Every structure is written in C-alpha cells, then in structure tokens.
Amino acid sequence: MFLSGKRALVTGSTSGIGLAVARALAAEGAEVVLNGFGEESAIAKLCDELGARHVGADLTTAEGCDALMDAAGPIDVLVNNAGMQHVAPVEEFPVEKWDAIIALNLSAAFHTARRAVPHMKAKGWGRIVNTASAHSKTASPFKSAYIAAKHGLDGLTKTLALELAQSGVTANCISPGYVWTPLVENQIPDTMKARSLTREQVMNDVLLAKQPTKRFVQPEEIGALAVFLCREEAGNVTGANWSIDGGWTAE
Ligand code: NAD
C-alpha cells in the first residue's frame, strides 16, 4: 500500500479509464477524489466501494477547475483524464465542440496542475499523470479538436516535467490506443456517418485496423501503468509519453 497517506485526484473517473485508474490507486492505499458526471446513486456506490469523495465539477471552464481544486484540497497524485471526443470533417466541425474539447482535454490539465503544483513542490513529492492518446503522437481524419488537444497535452506534460525536474515531482503522459469505454462506443455512429460505413466496418476497419494486436486495450492495463508511474522506482521517469496502444504508433 505504497500510496497510503497520499491523496489522488482523478478527473473524469466516474467511467472508463479514469475509474480503472482510481480503482488501481485506491488499491494501493491512496485517498481518492473522484470527478465526473453520472447518476447520483451509481456515484455514491463508487464512493462507498473506493472509500472516495466525489466532486462533480464541470472542467470545461477555469472556474469549474478551481471549484474542483478548492473542494479536493492538497493533491499528491493528479491524474488529468477527463476528456471528450467529436468526429466531423473540419469544415463542418461545430465551433462550440472545438472550444469544449480544447477546454476539457487540454486547458483543464493546465488549470488543475497550476493549482496542484505548489503543494507538491512544498512536499518534495508529487505525480502528475495525464491521459493523452495515441492521437497525441499521430493523427486520423475527422478528429481535429481532439488531436490538437492531445498533442498540446503532450507538450504541456513535457514542460511540467522540465519545470519540476528537481522538485521530486514527475509529469508523464499515458497514451492509449483504442480502449473499450463509452467514449469509443459513442463515436461509432458519427464515424459510420462521416465515412459511410457499417458498425462492424468501423470496429474492424477503422478502430482495430490501427492496432496491430487486434485487441482493445483494457482500462485495467492503464490503471497498472498509472500505479507504476507513482512508484518511487519511477522517480526518474518524467516528461515521457507512454504508449499502451497494441503497437499502433510503432508503425
Ligand atoms: P469515458 O467517456 O468513459 O469517460 C470520460 C469521463 O470524463 C467520465 O467520467 C465523464 O463523466 C467525464 N467528463 C466528461 N465531460 C466532463 C466535464 N466537462 N467535466 C468533468 N468530467 C467530465 O471516456 P474514456 O474512454 O474513459 O476516456 C478517458 C480519457 O482517456 C479521455 O481523456 C480520452 O481522451 C482518453 N482516451 C481514451 C481512449 C479510448 O479508446 N477510450 C483512447 C485514448 C485516450
């Protein structure tokens, strides 16, 4: 239980990858703060399961991020994971979707980090883990906002790593390929429309076509990598962008 006595905030942890990371950190003794949307009773159940608190702030605004950080208190492990997707050709891409995706997938990580870093520096220990994506390293059509935001998140992470290099605080990205979560499932209808394909064609010819292992990544595999990045043995791992993408970005 090497995270006993440490507080971990995982944004977007009511579902998918964030929930798996929250479970993995809680299993190592961290006091977890959950964030994200969902049904009240389901969230209450998760809080019971993990001995966690939930702060339901909307992270698409600086004010929402500040409200989260105010309610969470000092943070030792910050996992910026909340994210959303929209699939459309650039000339049809709704401006409000662009703004929301940049705000949540990129700017929120800046706002939480700027609030978390002073405490981490004062303690001489901290971990920032940002859920980026294979799309932080490579592009695909029809995902302009998401890919711009994830490339930006990689840049922010490297900058944090350099600024914090001598303070005991590390900053890294985890970059999954396709993980079977609601975020992936929900983009299937729009991808069918944008590419004129059936559901099966989207699954096999668009999604898994990218992934040489031909398997979706499991959320628990990402939880295990996040736990490793929090270990003392990972103290010299900083500014890295860890692929967990079944070989996608090796091609
Ligand atoms: P998900 O849809 O299952 O979970 C998203 C989480 O973010 C939920 O808890 C949701 O309530 C929360 N959220 C959404 N809007 C929010 C807002 N405005 N403020 C606060 N919280 C908000 O998605 P997921 O697949 O688990 O994705 C998690 C992260 O992983 C995202 O950053 C995503 O880009 C990244 N990612 C996912 C995949 C994949 O294949 N699923 C691949 C690469 C990267």
py3Dmol code that shows the C-alpha trace and the ligand (Angstrom):
import py3Dmol

protein = """\
ATOM      1  CA  MET A   1       0.000   0.000   0.000  1.00  0.00           C
ATOM      2  CA  PHE A   2       2.685   2.461  -1.057  1.00  0.00           C
ATOM      3  CA  LEU A   3       0.174   5.287  -1.614  1.00  0.00           C
ATOM      4  CA  SER A   4      -1.189   5.243   1.956  1.00  0.00           C
ATOM      5  CA  GLY A   5      -1.382   8.797   3.273  1.00  0.00           C
ATOM      6  CA  LYS A   6      -1.416  10.236  -0.244  1.00  0.00           C
ATOM      7  CA  ARG A   7      -4.386  11.934  -1.878  1.00  0.00           C
ATOM      8  CA  ALA A   8      -5.074  11.193  -5.540  1.00  0.00           C
ATOM      9  CA  LEU A   9      -7.422  13.226  -7.712  1.00  0.00           C
ATOM     10  CA  VAL A  10      -8.545  11.512 -10.916  1.00  0.00           C
ATOM     11  CA  THR A  11     -10.583  13.725 -13.238  1.00  0.00           C
ATOM     12  CA  GLY A  12     -13.275  12.015 -15.309  1.00  0.00           C
ATOM     13  CA  SER A  13     -13.262   8.986 -13.017  1.00  0.00           C
ATOM     14  CA  THR A  14     -16.956   8.073 -12.914  1.00  0.00           C
ATOM     15  CA  SER A  15     -16.468   5.900 -16.014  1.00  0.00           C
ATOM     16  CA  GLY A  16     -13.996   4.119 -18.277  1.00  0.00           C
ATOM     17  CA  ILE A  17     -10.258   4.660 -17.944  1.00  0.00           C
ATOM     18  CA  GLY A  18     -10.464   7.171 -15.098  1.00  0.00           C
ATOM     19  CA  LEU A  19     -12.485   4.759 -12.982  1.00  0.00           C
ATOM     20  CA  ALA A  20      -9.963   1.968 -13.598  1.00  0.00           C
ATOM     21  CA  VAL A  21      -7.104   4.298 -12.617  1.00  0.00           C
ATOM     22  CA  ALA A  22      -8.990   5.413  -9.492  1.00  0.00           C
ATOM     23  CA  ARG A  23      -9.560   1.761  -8.514  1.00  0.00           C
ATOM     24  CA  ALA A  24      -5.876   0.919  -9.035  1.00  0.00           C
ATOM     25  CA  LEU A  25      -4.680   3.895  -6.962  1.00  0.00           C
ATOM     26  CA  ALA A  26      -7.199   3.148  -4.198  1.00  0.00           C
ATOM     27  CA  ALA A  27      -5.964  -0.462  -4.118  1.00  0.00           C
ATOM     28  CA  GLU A  28      -2.502   0.951  -3.296  1.00  0.00           C
ATOM     29  CA  GLY A  29      -3.938   2.895  -0.366  1.00  0.00           C
ATOM     30  CA  ALA A  30      -4.496   6.332  -1.914  1.00  0.00           C
ATOM     31  CA  GLU A  31      -7.314   8.516  -0.635  1.00  0.00           C
ATOM     32  CA  VAL A  32      -9.147   9.054  -3.912  1.00  0.00           C
ATOM     33  CA  VAL A  33     -11.130  12.072  -5.077  1.00  0.00           C
ATOM     34  CA  LEU A  34     -13.430  11.168  -7.952  1.00  0.00           C
ATOM     35  CA  ASN A  35     -14.681  13.652 -10.545  1.00  0.00           C
ATOM     36  CA  GLY A  36     -17.031  13.362 -13.493  1.00  0.00           C
ATOM     37  CA  PHE A  37     -20.694  13.085 -14.333  1.00  0.00           C
ATOM     38  CA  GLY A  38     -23.152  10.263 -13.825  1.00  0.00           C
ATOM     39  CA  GLU A  39     -26.136   9.027 -11.897  1.00  0.00           C
ATOM     40  CA  GLU A  40     -26.061  10.098  -8.271  1.00  0.00           C
ATOM     41  CA  SER A  41     -26.750   6.607  -6.915  1.00  0.00           C
ATOM     42  CA  ALA A  42     -24.075   4.988  -9.108  1.00  0.00           C
ATOM     43  CA  ILE A  43     -21.517   7.587  -7.999  1.00  0.00           C
ATOM     44  CA  ALA A  44     -22.462   7.088  -4.340  1.00  0.00           C
ATOM     45  CA  LYS A  45     -21.871   3.357  -4.823  1.00  0.00           C
ATOM     46  CA  LEU A  46     -18.414   4.029  -6.303  1.00  0.00           C
ATOM     47  CA  CYS A  47     -17.554   6.307  -3.371  1.00  0.00           C
ATOM     48  CA  ASP A  48     -18.510   3.502  -0.969  1.00  0.00           C
ATOM     49  CA  GLU A  49     -16.508   0.940  -2.935  1.00  0.00           C
ATOM     50  CA  LEU A  50     -13.352   3.064  -3.000  1.00  0.00           C
ATOM     51  CA  GLY A  51     -13.739   4.991   0.249  1.00  0.00           C
ATOM     52  CA  ALA A  52     -13.615   8.019  -2.021  1.00  0.00           C
ATOM     53  CA  ARG A  53     -15.115  11.502  -2.218  1.00  0.00           C
ATOM     54  CA  HIS A  54     -16.738  12.814  -5.391  1.00  0.00           C
ATOM     55  CA  VAL A  55     -16.557  16.387  -6.670  1.00  0.00           C
ATOM     56  CA  GLY A  56     -18.765  16.815  -9.727  1.00  0.00           C
ATOM     57  CA  ALA A  57     -17.242  19.995 -11.172  1.00  0.00           C
ATOM     58  CA  ASP A  58     -17.533  20.679 -14.914  1.00  0.00           C
ATOM     59  CA  LEU A  59     -13.922  21.089 -16.085  1.00  0.00           C
ATOM     60  CA  THR A  60     -14.653  22.924 -19.336  1.00  0.00           C
ATOM     61  CA  THR A  61     -14.115  26.252 -17.537  1.00  0.00           C
ATOM     62  CA  ALA A  62     -11.295  27.654 -15.393  1.00  0.00           C
ATOM     63  CA  GLU A  63     -13.920  28.342 -12.688  1.00  0.00           C
ATOM     64  CA  GLY A  64     -15.007  24.684 -12.732  1.00  0.00           C
ATOM     65  CA  CYS A  65     -11.391  23.557 -12.371  1.00  0.00           C
ATOM     66  CA  ASP A  66     -10.850  25.974  -9.482  1.00  0.00           C
ATOM     67  CA  ALA A  67     -14.012  24.693  -7.792  1.00  0.00           C
ATOM     68  CA  LEU A  68     -12.679  21.129  -8.100  1.00  0.00           C
ATOM     69  CA  MET A  69      -9.284  22.041  -6.665  1.00  0.00           C
ATOM     70  CA  ASP A  70     -10.857  24.055  -3.823  1.00  0.00           C
ATOM     71  CA  ALA A  71     -13.068  21.107  -2.858  1.00  0.00           C
ATOM     72  CA  ALA A  72     -10.369  18.456  -3.314  1.00  0.00           C
ATOM     73  CA  GLY A  73      -7.719  20.107  -1.107  1.00  0.00           C
ATOM     74  CA  PRO A  74      -3.959  19.427  -1.457  1.00  0.00           C
ATOM     75  CA  ILE A  75      -3.232  16.727  -4.027  1.00  0.00           C
ATOM     76  CA  ASP A  76      -0.230  14.352  -4.166  1.00  0.00           C
ATOM     77  CA  VAL A  77      -1.213  12.415  -7.302  1.00  0.00           C
ATOM     78  CA  LEU A  78      -3.001  14.318 -10.051  1.00  0.00           C
ATOM     79  CA  VAL A  79      -4.442  12.306 -12.923  1.00  0.00           C
ATOM     80  CA  ASN A  80      -5.831  14.516 -15.684  1.00  0.00           C
ATOM     81  CA  ASN A  81      -8.076  12.119 -17.504  1.00  0.00           C
ATOM     82  CA  ALA A  82     -11.429  13.779 -18.256  1.00  0.00           C
ATOM     83  CA  GLY A  83     -11.913  14.002 -21.977  1.00  0.00           C
ATOM     84  CA  MET A  84     -14.460  14.076 -24.759  1.00  0.00           C
ATOM     85  CA  GLN A  85     -14.481  13.437 -28.487  1.00  0.00           C
ATOM     86  CA  HIS A  86     -16.328  14.692 -31.553  1.00  0.00           C
ATOM     87  CA  VAL A  87     -15.974  13.297 -35.062  1.00  0.00           C
ATOM     88  CA  ALA A  88     -16.650  15.544 -38.087  1.00  0.00           C
ATOM     89  CA  PRO A  89     -14.842  16.948 -41.128  1.00  0.00           C
ATOM     90  CA  VAL A  90     -13.043  20.192 -40.306  1.00  0.00           C
ATOM     91  CA  GLU A  91     -15.338  22.370 -42.430  1.00  0.00           C
ATOM     92  CA  GLU A  92     -18.379  21.013 -40.581  1.00  0.00           C
ATOM     93  CA  PHE A  93     -16.779  20.855 -37.127  1.00  0.00           C
ATOM     94  CA  PRO A  94     -19.052  22.767 -34.719  1.00  0.00           C
ATOM     95  CA  VAL A  95     -17.151  25.693 -33.197  1.00  0.00           C
ATOM     96  CA  GLU A  96     -18.646  25.052 -29.753  1.00  0.00           C
ATOM     97  CA  LYS A  97     -17.397  21.426 -29.899  1.00  0.00           C
ATOM     98  CA  TRP A  98     -13.897  22.651 -30.793  1.00  0.00           C
ATOM     99  CA  ASP A  99     -13.928  25.047 -27.817  1.00  0.00           C
ATOM    100  CA  ALA A 100     -15.275  22.443 -25.384  1.00  0.00           C
ATOM    101  CA  ILE A 101     -12.779  19.750 -26.436  1.00  0.00           C
ATOM    102  CA  ILE A 102      -9.786  22.103 -26.165  1.00  0.00           C
ATOM    103  CA  ALA A 103     -11.091  23.305 -22.787  1.00  0.00           C
ATOM    104  CA  LEU A 104     -11.611  19.830 -21.290  1.00  0.00           C
ATOM    105  CA  ASN A 105      -8.876  17.754 -22.953  1.00  0.00           C
ATOM    106  CA  LEU A 106      -6.133  20.393 -22.724  1.00  0.00           C
ATOM    107  CA  SER A 107      -6.830  23.549 -20.698  1.00  0.00           C
ATOM    108  CA  ALA A 108      -8.275  21.678 -17.686  1.00  0.00           C
ATOM    109  CA  ALA A 109      -4.910  19.919 -17.211  1.00  0.00           C
ATOM    110  CA  PHE A 110      -3.198  23.318 -17.046  1.00  0.00           C
ATOM    111  CA  HIS A 111      -5.746  24.628 -14.547  1.00  0.00           C
ATOM    112  CA  THR A 112      -5.514  21.620 -12.213  1.00  0.00           C
ATOM    113  CA  ALA A 113      -1.710  21.443 -12.474  1.00  0.00           C
ATOM    114  CA  ARG A 114      -1.207  25.136 -11.689  1.00  0.00           C
ATOM    115  CA  ARG A 115      -3.251  24.585  -8.516  1.00  0.00           C
ATOM    116  CA  ALA A 116      -1.683  21.244  -7.517  1.00  0.00           C
ATOM    117  CA  VAL A 117       1.991  22.055  -8.093  1.00  0.00           C
ATOM    118  CA  PRO A 118       2.639  24.416  -5.125  1.00  0.00           C
ATOM    119  CA  HIS A 119       1.699  21.697  -2.587  1.00  0.00           C
ATOM    120  CA  MET A 120       3.670  19.017  -4.452  1.00  0.00           C
ATOM    121  CA  LYS A 121       6.773  21.233  -4.558  1.00  0.00           C
ATOM    122  CA  ALA A 122       6.446  22.098  -0.869  1.00  0.00           C
ATOM    123  CA  LYS A 123       6.235  18.381  -0.021  1.00  0.00           C
ATOM    124  CA  GLY A 124       9.095  17.465  -2.360  1.00  0.00           C
ATOM    125  CA  TRP A 125       6.966  14.710  -3.907  1.00  0.00           C
ATOM    126  CA  GLY A 126       4.216  14.550  -6.474  1.00  0.00           C
ATOM    127  CA  ARG A 127       2.985  12.705  -9.522  1.00  0.00           C
ATOM    128  CA  ILE A 128       1.135  14.170 -12.494  1.00  0.00           C
ATOM    129  CA  VAL A 129      -0.218  11.590 -14.920  1.00  0.00           C
ATOM    130  CA  ASN A 130      -2.062  12.869 -17.980  1.00  0.00           C
ATOM    131  CA  THR A 131      -4.233  10.581 -20.075  1.00  0.00           C
ATOM    132  CA  ALA A 132      -3.241  11.590 -23.591  1.00  0.00           C
ATOM    133  CA  SER A 133      -3.787   9.204 -26.518  1.00  0.00           C
ATOM    134  CA  ALA A 134      -2.105   7.593 -29.490  1.00  0.00           C
ATOM    135  CA  HIS A 135      -3.616  10.718 -31.020  1.00  0.00           C
ATOM    136  CA  SER A 136      -1.044  12.782 -29.093  1.00  0.00           C
ATOM    137  CA  LYS A 137       1.577  11.285 -31.418  1.00  0.00           C
ATOM    138  CA  THR A 138      -0.232  10.727 -34.676  1.00  0.00           C
ATOM    139  CA  ALA A 139      -3.407  11.927 -36.436  1.00  0.00           C
ATOM    140  CA  SER A 140      -6.531  10.463 -38.037  1.00  0.00           C
ATOM    141  CA  PRO A 141      -9.060  12.364 -40.132  1.00  0.00           C
ATOM    142  CA  PHE A 142     -12.198  13.990 -38.673  1.00  0.00           C
ATOM    143  CA  LYS A 143     -10.850  14.450 -35.122  1.00  0.00           C
ATOM    144  CA  SER A 144      -9.204  17.878 -35.439  1.00  0.00           C
ATOM    145  CA  ALA A 145     -10.012  19.224 -31.974  1.00  0.00           C
ATOM    146  CA  TYR A 146      -9.198  16.017 -30.116  1.00  0.00           C
ATOM    147  CA  ILE A 147      -5.877  15.538 -31.880  1.00  0.00           C
ATOM    148  CA  ALA A 148      -4.860  19.176 -31.446  1.00  0.00           C
ATOM    149  CA  ALA A 149      -5.730  18.975 -27.743  1.00  0.00           C
ATOM    150  CA  LYS A 150      -3.866  15.696 -27.170  1.00  0.00           C
ATOM    151  CA  HIS A 151      -0.738  16.908 -28.981  1.00  0.00           C
ATOM    152  CA  GLY A 152      -0.973  20.005 -26.769  1.00  0.00           C
ATOM    153  CA  LEU A 153      -1.300  17.867 -23.646  1.00  0.00           C
ATOM    154  CA  ASP A 154       1.939  16.095 -24.552  1.00  0.00           C
ATOM    155  CA  GLY A 155       3.652  19.493 -24.832  1.00  0.00           C
ATOM    156  CA  LEU A 156       2.227  20.692 -21.521  1.00  0.00           C
ATOM    157  CA  THR A 157       3.399  17.478 -19.836  1.00  0.00           C
ATOM    158  CA  LYS A 158       6.965  17.847 -21.128  1.00  0.00           C
ATOM    159  CA  THR A 159       7.042  21.469 -19.930  1.00  0.00           C
ATOM    160  CA  LEU A 160       5.794  20.476 -16.460  1.00  0.00           C
ATOM    161  CA  ALA A 161       8.451  17.729 -16.332  1.00  0.00           C
ATOM    162  CA  LEU A 162      11.235  20.218 -17.034  1.00  0.00           C
ATOM    163  CA  GLU A 163       9.944  22.879 -14.660  1.00  0.00           C
ATOM    164  CA  LEU A 164       9.540  20.328 -11.852  1.00  0.00           C
ATOM    165  CA  ALA A 165      12.589  18.184 -12.621  1.00  0.00           C
ATOM    166  CA  GLN A 166      14.442  18.934  -9.384  1.00  0.00           C
ATOM    167  CA  SER A 167      11.459  19.086  -7.069  1.00  0.00           C
ATOM    168  CA  GLY A 168      10.561  15.396  -6.653  1.00  0.00           C
ATOM    169  CA  VAL A 169       7.532  15.827  -8.888  1.00  0.00           C
ATOM    170  CA  THR A 170       7.191  13.906 -12.152  1.00  0.00           C
ATOM    171  CA  ALA A 171       4.840  14.530 -15.070  1.00  0.00           C
ATOM    172  CA  ASN A 172       4.091  11.917 -17.717  1.00  0.00           C
ATOM    173  CA  CYS A 173       1.503  11.043 -20.330  1.00  0.00           C
ATOM    174  CA  ILE A 174      -0.142   7.692 -20.806  1.00  0.00           C
ATOM    175  CA  SER A 175      -1.192   7.305 -24.430  1.00  0.00           C
ATOM    176  CA  PRO A 176      -3.711   4.537 -25.002  1.00  0.00           C
ATOM    177  CA  GLY A 177      -4.812   3.239 -28.349  1.00  0.00           C
ATOM    178  CA  TYR A 178      -8.463   2.213 -28.534  1.00  0.00           C
ATOM    179  CA  VAL A 179      -9.851   1.231 -25.144  1.00  0.00           C
ATOM    180  CA  TRP A 180     -13.369  -0.178 -25.000  1.00  0.00           C
ATOM    181  CA  THR A 181     -15.157   2.557 -22.994  1.00  0.00           C
ATOM    182  CA  PRO A 182     -18.289   4.709 -23.549  1.00  0.00           C
ATOM    183  CA  LEU A 183     -16.073   7.342 -25.275  1.00  0.00           C
ATOM    184  CA  VAL A 184     -15.208   4.885 -28.059  1.00  0.00           C
ATOM    185  CA  GLU A 185     -18.642   3.291 -28.252  1.00  0.00           C
ATOM    186  CA  ASN A 186     -20.308   6.722 -28.593  1.00  0.00           C
ATOM    187  CA  GLN A 187     -18.184   7.810 -31.561  1.00  0.00           C
ATOM    188  CA  ILE A 188     -19.185   4.818 -33.664  1.00  0.00           C
ATOM    189  CA  PRO A 189     -22.432   6.358 -35.051  1.00  0.00           C
ATOM    190  CA  ASP A 190     -20.663   9.596 -36.141  1.00  0.00           C
ATOM    191  CA  THR A 191     -17.789   7.655 -37.683  1.00  0.00           C
ATOM    192  CA  MET A 192     -20.315   5.487 -39.559  1.00  0.00           C
ATOM    193  CA  LYS A 193     -21.826   8.709 -40.925  1.00  0.00           C
ATOM    194  CA  ALA A 194     -18.534  10.523 -41.680  1.00  0.00           C
ATOM    195  CA  ARG A 195     -17.071   7.517 -43.518  1.00  0.00           C
ATOM    196  CA  SER A 196     -20.289   5.869 -44.811  1.00  0.00           C
ATOM    197  CA  LEU A 197     -19.531   2.579 -43.061  1.00  0.00           C
ATOM    198  CA  THR A 198     -21.453  -0.031 -41.070  1.00  0.00           C
ATOM    199  CA  ARG A 199     -20.886  -0.526 -37.338  1.00  0.00           C
ATOM    200  CA  GLU A 200     -18.818  -3.686 -37.957  1.00  0.00           C
ATOM    201  CA  GLN A 201     -16.705  -1.881 -40.563  1.00  0.00           C
ATOM    202  CA  VAL A 202     -15.999   0.943 -38.103  1.00  0.00           C
ATOM    203  CA  MET A 203     -14.983  -1.544 -35.371  1.00  0.00           C
ATOM    204  CA  ASN A 204     -12.742  -3.674 -37.561  1.00  0.00           C
ATOM    205  CA  ASP A 205     -11.620  -1.450 -40.452  1.00  0.00           C
ATOM    206  CA  VAL A 206     -11.240   1.885 -38.611  1.00  0.00           C
ATOM    207  CA  LEU A 207     -10.633   1.207 -34.912  1.00  0.00           C
ATOM    208  CA  LEU A 208      -8.861  -2.141 -34.660  1.00  0.00           C
ATOM    209  CA  ALA A 209      -7.259  -1.589 -38.069  1.00  0.00           C
ATOM    210  CA  LYS A 210      -4.938   0.822 -36.249  1.00  0.00           C
ATOM    211  CA  GLN A 211      -3.995  -1.673 -33.570  1.00  0.00           C
ATOM    212  CA  PRO A 212      -1.632  -4.474 -34.649  1.00  0.00           C
ATOM    213  CA  THR A 213      -2.598  -6.629 -31.633  1.00  0.00           C
ATOM    214  CA  LYS A 214      -6.244  -6.506 -32.877  1.00  0.00           C
ATOM    215  CA  ARG A 215      -7.410  -6.191 -29.274  1.00  0.00           C
ATOM    216  CA  PHE A 216      -8.915  -3.212 -27.494  1.00  0.00           C
ATOM    217  CA  VAL A 217      -6.738  -2.004 -24.595  1.00  0.00           C
ATOM    218  CA  GLN A 218      -8.268  -2.838 -21.206  1.00  0.00           C
ATOM    219  CA  PRO A 219      -8.845   0.027 -18.734  1.00  0.00           C
ATOM    220  CA  GLU A 220      -7.136  -2.056 -16.011  1.00  0.00           C
ATOM    221  CA  GLU A 221      -3.929  -2.138 -18.083  1.00  0.00           C
ATOM    222  CA  ILE A 222      -3.885   1.653 -17.929  1.00  0.00           C
ATOM    223  CA  GLY A 223      -4.534   1.574 -14.175  1.00  0.00           C
ATOM    224  CA  ALA A 224      -1.469  -0.647 -13.727  1.00  0.00           C
ATOM    225  CA  LEU A 225       0.739   1.746 -15.724  1.00  0.00           C
ATOM    226  CA  ALA A 226      -0.515   4.727 -13.706  1.00  0.00           C
ATOM    227  CA  VAL A 227       0.374   2.882 -10.492  1.00  0.00           C
ATOM    228  CA  PHE A 228       3.887   2.198 -11.809  1.00  0.00           C
ATOM    229  CA  LEU A 229       4.379   5.902 -12.621  1.00  0.00           C
ATOM    230  CA  CYS A 230       3.529   6.718  -8.985  1.00  0.00           C
ATOM    231  CA  ARG A 231       6.175   4.359  -7.565  1.00  0.00           C
ATOM    232  CA  GLU A 232       9.484   5.542  -6.128  1.00  0.00           C
ATOM    233  CA  GLU A 233      11.229   3.428  -8.789  1.00  0.00           C
ATOM    234  CA  ALA A 234       9.633   5.711 -11.418  1.00  0.00           C
ATOM    235  CA  GLY A 235      11.106   8.860  -9.849  1.00  0.00           C
ATOM    236  CA  ASN A 236      13.406   9.380 -12.821  1.00  0.00           C
ATOM    237  CA  VAL A 237      10.639   8.766 -15.375  1.00  0.00           C
ATOM    238  CA  THR A 238       9.440  12.228 -16.284  1.00  0.00           C
ATOM    239  CA  GLY A 239       8.428  14.013 -19.464  1.00  0.00           C
ATOM    240  CA  ALA A 240       7.669  10.644 -21.062  1.00  0.00           C
ATOM    241  CA  ASN A 241       4.714   9.770 -23.239  1.00  0.00           C
ATOM    242  CA  TRP A 242       3.990   6.088 -22.645  1.00  0.00           C
ATOM    243  CA  SER A 243       2.200   4.283 -25.438  1.00  0.00           C
ATOM    244  CA  ILE A 244      -0.182   1.493 -24.495  1.00  0.00           C
ATOM    245  CA  ASP A 245      -1.666   1.071 -27.937  1.00  0.00           C
ATOM    246  CA  GLY A 246      -1.113  -2.501 -29.125  1.00  0.00           C
ATOM    247  CA  GLY A 247       1.691  -1.311 -31.421  1.00  0.00           C
ATOM    248  CA  TRP A 248      -0.326   1.393 -33.250  1.00  0.00           C
ATOM    249  CA  THR A 249       2.342   4.123 -33.080  1.00  0.00           C
ATOM    250  CA  ALA A 250       5.166   1.667 -33.810  1.00  0.00           C
ATOM    251  CA  GLU A 251       4.074   1.521 -37.425  1.00  0.00           C
TER     252      GLU A 251
END
"""
ligand_1 = """\
44
NAD
P -15.456 7.970 -20.805
O -16.436 8.714 -21.652
O -15.759 6.586 -20.363
O -15.122 8.829 -19.514
C -14.968 10.216 -19.559
C -15.037 10.754 -18.147
O -14.915 12.180 -18.218
C -16.369 10.463 -17.449
O -16.146 10.257 -16.078
C -17.157 11.758 -17.680
O -18.187 11.975 -16.742
C -16.027 12.768 -17.526
N -16.340 14.058 -18.119
C -16.898 14.301 -19.346
N -17.075 15.616 -19.511
C -16.617 16.209 -18.365
C -16.534 17.558 -17.920
N -16.968 18.572 -18.691
N -16.010 17.816 -16.697
C -15.597 16.793 -15.911
N -15.641 15.495 -16.272
C -16.149 15.223 -17.486
O -14.095 8.034 -21.619
P -12.717 7.212 -21.541
O -12.597 6.446 -22.786
O -12.547 6.537 -20.230
O -11.707 8.437 -21.688
C -10.917 8.911 -20.619
C -9.705 9.616 -21.203
O -8.949 8.688 -21.984
C -10.044 10.773 -22.145
O -9.146 11.845 -21.908
C -9.828 10.171 -23.517
O -9.497 11.139 -24.465
C -8.665 9.243 -23.233
N -8.501 8.176 -24.223
C -9.479 7.255 -24.437
C -9.278 6.269 -25.378
C -10.312 5.217 -25.644
O -10.121 4.464 -26.605
N -11.350 5.091 -24.859
C -8.103 6.221 -26.097
C -7.130 7.173 -25.874
C -7.335 8.148 -24.917
"""
view = py3Dmol.view(width=600, height=400)
view.addModel(protein, "pdb")
view.setStyle({"model": 0}, {"cartoon": {"style": "trace"}})
view.addModel(ligand_1, "xyz")
view.setStyle({"model": 1}, {"stick": {}})
view.zoomTo()
view.show()
